[in-house]
Amino acid sequence: MKRNILHSCGHYQERDFTEEEIARNLPLFLEKRGSCRACYIASQAPKKEKEFEEAREQEKSEDWLPLEGTEKQVKWATMIRYRFVKWLEEETEKQFKEKGNTPGVMNGHRLLEWAKASIDSGYWIGKREYFAPDRFLEEYANNASFRNVLLATVGLTFLPAS
């Protein structure tokens, strides 16, 4: 059932609610709480632009190979690659401090080298859910086709999730 919700930004937004959500008074709960989608996206733009500039600076300062693709693809892929590399550097450093130079740490270093040299924007965009920091280890352990590509292209040693 469709309802108009008045958001704190003053805009109305039509939303679809299930009967269960209406029974729980969810539409009333949402009234004047938070911004509409358009205002939320607009409020995030400066933050995203700042993060993009940080990504570009890191790419330049560490001599990453530039991504190839359209301007829009390059911008999107830059963010995916930057977030993944940032997470992987932190994880690899943490593992090194805890366990020393293990095969997992060596895999992390190989993967970092590969990520910084991987220039296909389409690949990063197409595999973005696999390279999401909160999903990478799960995908690596459980998704055989993704793992096999990494094993072949990056030269990783397979380490099952412990």
C-alpha positions as CSV (number, residue, x, y, z in Angstrom):
1,M,0.0,0.0,0.0
2,K,1.4,3.4,-1.0
3,R,1.8,6.2,1.5
4,N,3.3,9.7,1.3
5,I,5.8,10.3,4.0
6,L,6.8,13.8,5.1
7,H,10.6,13.8,5.8
8,S,12.5,16.2,8.0
9,C,13.8,18.0,4.9
10,G,10.3,19.0,4.1
11,H,9.9,16.8,1.1
12,Y,7.2,14.2,0.6
13,Q,8.2,10.8,-0.7
14,E,5.8,8.0,-1.8
15,R,6.7,4.7,-0.4
16,D,5.2,1.2,-0.6
17,F,4.4,-0.4,2.7
18,T,3.3,-4.0,3.4
19,E,0.2,-4.5,5.6
20,E,2.4,-5.7,8.4
21,E,4.4,-2.5,8.3
22,I,1.2,-0.4,8.3
23,A,0.0,-2.5,11.3
24,R,3.2,-1.7,13.1
25,N,2.7,2.0,12.4
26,L,5.9,2.2,10.4
27,P,4.7,5.1,8.2
28,L,4.0,7.2,11.3
29,F,7.4,6.2,12.7
30,L,9.1,7.5,9.6
31,E,7.3,10.8,9.5
32,K,9.8,13.7,9.9
33,R,12.6,11.3,10.6
34,G,15.5,11.6,8.2
35,S,15.8,13.1,4.8
36,C,14.2,12.0,1.6
37,R,16.4,10.0,-0.8
38,A,17.3,12.9,-3.0
39,C,18.4,15.1,0.0
40,Y,20.3,12.2,1.5
41,I,22.2,11.6,-1.7
42,A,22.9,15.4,-2.0
43,S,24.2,15.5,1.6
44,Q,26.6,12.6,0.9
45,A,28.1,14.2,-2.3
46,P,30.8,16.3,-0.5
47,K,31.9,13.3,1.6
48,K,32.1,11.1,-1.5
49,E,34.1,13.8,-3.4
50,K,36.5,14.1,-0.5
51,E,37.0,10.4,-0.4
52,F,37.5,10.3,-4.2
53,E,40.2,13.0,-3.9
54,E,41.9,11.0,-1.1
55,A,41.8,7.9,-3.4
56,R,43.4,9.8,-6.3
57,E,46.1,11.2,-4.1
58,Q,47.0,7.7,-2.8
59,E,47.0,6.3,-6.3
60,K,49.5,9.1,-7.4
61,S,51.7,8.9,-4.3
62,E,52.0,5.1,-4.4
63,D,52.3,4.9,-8.2
64,W,49.3,2.7,-8.8
65,L,48.6,2.0,-12.5
66,P,45.8,4.3,-13.7
67,L,42.4,2.6,-14.4
68,E,41.1,2.4,-17.9
69,G,37.5,3.0,-19.0
70,T,35.1,5.9,-19.3
71,E,35.3,8.8,-16.9
72,K,32.3,7.5,-15.0
73,Q,33.7,3.9,-14.8
74,V,37.1,5.1,-13.7
75,K,35.6,7.2,-10.9
76,W,33.4,4.3,-9.7
77,A,36.2,1.7,-10.0
78,T,38.7,4.1,-8.2
79,M,36.5,4.1,-5.1
80,I,36.0,0.3,-5.2
81,R,39.7,-0.3,-5.6
82,Y,40.7,2.3,-3.0
83,R,38.3,1.0,-0.3
84,F,39.5,-2.6,-0.9
85,V,43.2,-1.7,-0.9
86,K,42.8,0.4,2.3
87,W,41.0,-2.4,4.0
88,L,43.5,-5.0,2.8
89,E,46.5,-3.0,4.0
90,E,44.9,-2.7,7.5
91,E,44.1,-6.4,7.6
92,T,47.5,-7.5,6.3
93,E,49.3,-5.2,8.9
94,K,47.1,-6.6,11.7
95,Q,47.8,-10.2,10.7
96,F,51.6,-9.5,10.4
97,K,51.6,-8.0,13.9
98,E,49.6,-10.9,15.4
99,K,51.2,-13.8,13.6
100,G,54.3,-12.7,11.7
101,N,55.1,-13.3,8.1
102,T,52.6,-16.2,7.4
103,P,51.3,-17.4,4.1
104,G,48.2,-15.3,4.7
105,V,50.3,-12.2,5.1
106,M,52.2,-13.0,1.9
107,N,48.9,-13.5,0.1
108,G,47.9,-10.1,1.4
109,H,51.0,-8.5,-0.1
110,R,50.6,-10.3,-3.4
111,L,46.9,-9.2,-3.6
112,L,47.9,-5.6,-2.8
113,E,50.4,-5.6,-5.6
114,W,47.8,-7.0,-8.0
115,A,45.1,-4.6,-7.0
116,K,47.4,-1.5,-7.5
117,A,48.3,-2.8,-10.9
118,S,44.8,-4.0,-12.0
119,I,43.6,-1.3,-14.5
120,D,40.3,-2.7,-15.9
121,S,37.5,-0.5,-14.4
122,G,34.9,-2.9,-15.8
123,Y,36.5,-5.8,-13.7
124,W,36.4,-3.8,-10.5
125,I,32.8,-2.7,-11.1
126,G,31.7,-6.2,-12.2
127,K,33.2,-7.8,-9.1
128,R,32.5,-5.0,-6.7
129,E,30.5,-7.2,-4.3
130,Y,33.4,-9.6,-4.0
131,F,35.8,-6.8,-3.2
132,A,33.6,-5.2,-0.6
133,P,35.8,-5.3,2.6
134,D,33.0,-6.9,4.6
135,R,32.6,-9.8,2.1
136,F,36.0,-10.5,0.6
137,L,37.1,-13.2,2.9
138,E,33.8,-15.0,2.8
139,E,33.8,-14.8,-1.1
140,Y,37.4,-16.0,-1.2
141,A,36.7,-19.0,1.1
142,N,33.3,-20.0,-0.4
143,N,33.1,-18.9,-4.0
144,A,35.2,-21.3,-6.0
145,S,35.2,-19.5,-9.3
146,F,36.2,-16.2,-7.7
147,R,38.9,-17.9,-5.7
148,N,40.2,-19.8,-8.7
149,V,40.6,-16.5,-10.7
150,L,42.6,-15.0,-7.8
151,L,44.7,-18.1,-7.5
152,A,45.5,-18.1,-11.2
153,T,45.9,-14.3,-11.8
154,V,47.5,-13.2,-8.5
155,G,49.3,-16.4,-7.5
156,L,47.7,-16.7,-4.1
157,T,48.0,-19.8,-1.9
158,F,44.5,-21.1,-1.0
159,L,44.0,-20.8,2.7
160,P,40.6,-22.1,3.9
161,A,38.7,-19.9,6.4
162,S,39.6,-20.9,9.9
